[in-house]
Amino acid sequence: MNYKKKILYSQFVLMLALITILLPAIGNLTDYVLGDVANKKALDLTILGISIAFLAVNGIVIMFIIHKVMKPVQQIIKAIQSYKEGKEESLPQIFLQEGSIEFTQLATTINSLTDQIRKQISFLKRQRGETEEILESIGEGIIAVDPSARVIFANQAACRMLGLLKEQMIGRTLDSIETENKNILKKCHELIVHALQTAEPAGHTWIVREKGTFYHDLNAAPLAHKDGALLVLQDKTSDYRIVELGKDFIANASHELKTPITIIRGFAETLHDLPELSDEMLRQITGKIVKTCGRLDKLVQSLLSLTDIEQVSVKDFGKVDLVAVLSGCIEMMLAVHSTAIVRFESESLSAEVLGDASLLELAVMNILENAVKYSQDFAEVDILVTSTNDEVRIQFKDKGIGISENDLPQIFERFYTVDKARSRKKGGAGLGLSIVKTVLDKHQGKVVASSQLGKGSSFTFVIPKK
């Protein structure tokens, strides 16, 4: 029975009891009216006593009902008290030991809402975790700030670029952090403030010139509904280096082409202005012209080779036996340089990879020719082939003049030569090792170099089998 029915039922019973009690008084009242009762005071006391009794009984009934009503309410308050005090993250389930249908339904409704809220919170947490994982996997640095420019999120890429820990940034503005990179933090804060105040994106390219030149693009943009701003840090060093390499390539190519053309033109003008030269002088001049033309032709062929390598499609790759390629290259080199000594050792009779045979042959020949070109007397080359389940390694060791530690990191750049005078004398333009690196990159491999001045150099090809 619900409380509304209980109250009505108790009031009905109380009224019946009151009527039963009042029946004698009503009789006395009737007698008094008819003149049968002489003592009016006695009648008044009777009515007063009945009224007091009625109020007392009614109060007791009401107190009893209130107590019965408040008991389930107190159980509900006690159940949610821990959540109110922050001891629990979500509303706990409510279990009533006793109570009417209404309170049971109320507890059931609250429990149902609690389950829905708990599921929604769990979904939001999972969604937030997935979002953070995505942001962490992005190569760009991501920093999110609230409307007061305080950092609320920063991924690892941003921490790495700024040289900070997350704990140093969260809850603080970037300009308030004391660090060696304070200047870039101040610039980031300025961009964020601009985005927050104007609701427009702002960007800047930050150049760092410590241990090399690095370029960072800083871009701040406001979030929707004025909820804060987002700062994106992008490392554009590789892009800028590509542009610089392009400029260097054009400058170096122009220089390398200009030199032999100038030589040929000078000798041609000499022949034109002095037609009556001696046979000996004529032979010397024409010989130099032929030699210079050969160097020019080799330079052009090297440039064309670089272009051809970059245009080769990986789809055209097939199975290539590196042992067979090396054997063929060694034979070709010994046919031209008969005094060279080559020691070839392989763990197996074949070492197959997926690639282009002509390109790999070109890379090997460049290494062997450099070994001969930069040896004092006669070339000595040791070649070792090792193979694993995933890759093939080819190591070339020579006993040439070697490469200095300062030059070693740059030897694979186009047109870079350690000794320009010696390279020109030998007919080199600084493209051989660049071709080698391009070939290995095309095969998703790498070339590693080590060297000591006066003791020789070592080049190792690492080529994946698949």
QUIHU-V846471 format. One line per field, one symbol per residue. ss: DSSP state (H for helix, E for strand, L for the rest). phi: phi as a letter, one per 20 degrees, with the letter a starting at -180 (. if undefined). burial: # if it has 9 or more other ideal C-beta (glycine too) atoms within 8 Angstrom, else .. Layout:
BEGIN
ss->???
phi->???
burial->???
END
This chain:
BEGIN
ss->LLHHHHHHHHHHHHHHHHHHHHHHHHHHHHHHHHLLLLLHHHHHHHHHHHHHHHHHHHHHHHHHHHHHHHHHHHHHHHHHHHHHLLLLLLLLLLLLLLLLHHHHHHHHHHHHHHHHHHHHHHHHHHHHHHHHHHHHHLLLEEEEELLLLLEEEELHHHHHHHLLLHHHHELLLHHHLLLLLHHHHHHHHHHHHHHHHHLLLEEEEEEEELLLEEEEEEEEEELHHHLLEEEEEEELHHHHHHHHHHHHHHHHHHHHHHHHHHHHHHHHHHHHHLLLLLHHHHHHHHHHHHHHHHHHHHHHHHHHHHHHHHHLLHHHLEEEEHHHHHHHHHHHHHHHLLLLEEEEEELLLLLEEEELHHHHHHHHHHHHHHHHHLLLLLLEEEEEEEELLLEEEEEEEELLLLLLHHHHLLLLLLLLLLLHHHHHHHLLLLLHHHHHHHHHHHLLLEEEEEEELLLEEEEEEEEELL
phi->.ffffffffffffffffffffegfffffffffffnedeeffffffffffffffffffffffffffffffffffffffffeffffenfcfcfffdcefbqfffffffffffffffffffffffffffffffffffffeffffccdcegemefdbbeffffffemcegffdgnceffeeebfeffffffffffffffffdlcfbbadddddclodcdcedcdbfefmlepbcddddedgfffffffffffffffffffffffffffffffffffecfeeffffffffffffffffffffffffffffgffffefeffefbfceffffffffffffffedfefdcddccfcfbbeceadfffffffffffffffffddfdcfccddcdcccfdbcdcddcccefncfffegfdfeffmecfcffffffenecmdgfffgffffffeldbcddbacfndoccccedcffd
burial->..#..##.###..#..##..##..#..##.##....#....##..##..#..##..##..#...#..##.###.##..##..#......###.#.#..##..##.##..##.##..##..#..........#..##.#.######...#######.###.##.#...###.###..#.#.##.#############.....##.##.#.....##########..#.##########..#....#..##..##..##.###.##..##.##.....#....#..##.##..#####.##..##.##..#..#.......####.######.###.....#.#...#....#.#####.##############.##...#######.#...########.#.###..##..########...###...################.#.#.#.#....##########.
END
